[in-house]
Amino acid sequence: MERKSLRTARKPERIGQLLTVAAAAAQSLARERLRPLGLTPRGWVVLSALAEGGPRPQIDLATATGTDRTVMTYLLDDLERHDLIERARDPSDRRSYQIHLTRRGEETHRTVASGLAAQADTLLRPLDAPERRRLTDLLARVVDDWARREGALSQAARSSQALAALDALAGSDSKTKRRTRRPTRSRVE
């Protein structure tokens, strides 16, 4: 009996499955790096959005990261308990809060970003540097076109955050969806 090849079949109709498996692998590697710091991939996305885009209202942060507003509240509560972010009343709209990284949040972001860049080598080991750049470019085109097709600025903003994470994984020189239950609380060391 002939053994089937372990090589993944390259059929166009399997693109969704391949992307899902690759995304799961990336998430698994990210969780390994984030867990010792008491962070989740969602918490990391919030820290990254603030580090890259600066302080912003909570609603804008939820939109930019593709996070449900209620879930965003839980995420921010957890990050605030760990002294990674702070909420400050928006002087132009007292009903709104501006979300800022604390000094500890900035330091944590820098530490995690460099660690995640190192994790990318594990995920993308089969690809050389030009292939990694090409993968990033191709996926960016797909994501950008999808955002335009959907016609939503929030999709474009969320796509930007996803691409920032992909760029970090690809090891390039440039700079993760809804959760329906309350995130577990863990301690940041």
QUIGIZI-V74013 format. One record per backbone hydrogen bond with DSSP energy under -1.0 kcal/mol. NH is the residue of the N-H (numbers start at 1). CO is the residue of the C=O. If there is no record, write none. Layout:
# QUIGIZI-V74013
nh = (NH & NH)
co = (CO & CO)
This chain:
# QUIGIZI-V74013
nh = (14 & 15 & 18 & 19 & 20 & 21 & 22 & 23 & 24 & 25 & 26 & 27 & 28 & 29 & 30 & 31 & 32 & 33 & 34 & 35 & 37 & 38 & 39 & 44 & 45 & 46 & 47 & 48 & 49 & 50 & 51 & 52 & 53 & 54 & 56 & 58 & 61 & 62 & 63 & 64 & 65 & 67 & 72 & 73 & 74 & 75 & 76 & 77 & 78 & 79 & 80 & 81 & 82 & 83 & 84 & 86 & 88 & 90 & 93 & 96 & 98 & 99 & 100 & 102 & 106 & 107 & 108 & 109 & 110 & 111 & 112 & 113 & 114 & 115 & 116 & 117 & 118 & 119 & 120 & 122 & 123 & 124 & 127 & 132 & 133 & 134 & 135 & 136 & 137 & 138 & 139 & 140 & 141 & 142 & 143 & 144 & 145 & 146 & 147 & 148 & 149 & 150 & 151 & 152 & 156 & 157 & 158 & 159 & 160 & 161 & 162 & 163 & 164 & 165 & 166 & 167 & 168 & 169 & 170 & 172)
co = (11 & 12 & 14 & 15 & 16 & 17 & 18 & 19 & 20 & 21 & 22 & 23 & 24 & 25 & 26 & 27 & 28 & 29 & 30 & 31 & 34 & 35 & 34 & 40 & 41 & 42 & 43 & 44 & 45 & 46 & 47 & 48 & 49 & 50 & 99 & 97 & 57 & 58 & 59 & 60 & 61 & 62 & 68 & 69 & 70 & 71 & 72 & 73 & 74 & 75 & 76 & 77 & 78 & 80 & 79 & 100 & 98 & 96 & 90 & 93 & 88 & 56 & 86 & 84 & 102 & 103 & 104 & 105 & 106 & 107 & 108 & 109 & 110 & 111 & 112 & 113 & 114 & 115 & 116 & 119 & 119 & 120 & 124 & 128 & 129 & 130 & 131 & 132 & 133 & 134 & 135 & 136 & 137 & 138 & 139 & 140 & 141 & 142 & 143 & 144 & 145 & 146 & 147 & 147 & 152 & 153 & 154 & 155 & 156 & 157 & 158 & 159 & 160 & 161 & 162 & 163 & 164 & 165 & 166 & 167)
